[in-house]
């Protein structure tokens, strides 16, 4: 079965760090853009960070200089290192892979309604919860 498997969510205090990982099972990332969307309660489903197939990287302004995305093609894995976490980073984070490229930074749907093959996403993870709280 072709799927994305996410790991690394959890709960930390403000200023702490977490690392999210997403591993492709049954397919490879070679010709795709890959990244992470997130959605907090009351907010939209927004692209947080993405790596394009040409190697260029996107970060939302709200996470620049705090988050670092990386990919390990040999392991079919894309990771998101999150440092200096803030309460406003609290959200469910979704791994996404698209062969068509990340053209939409804000999806016109709740993240939880997105499935593989919808909204331009070839693959979509189940989501992992990140909670930042003191």
Secondary structure, 3 states (H helix, E strand, C coil): CCEEEEECCEEECCCCCEEEEEEEECCCCCCCEEEEEEECCCCCEEEEEEECCCCCEEECHHHCCCEEEEEEHHHCEEEEEECCCCHHHCEEEEEEEECCCCCCCEECCCHHHCCCCCCCCCEECCCEEEEECC
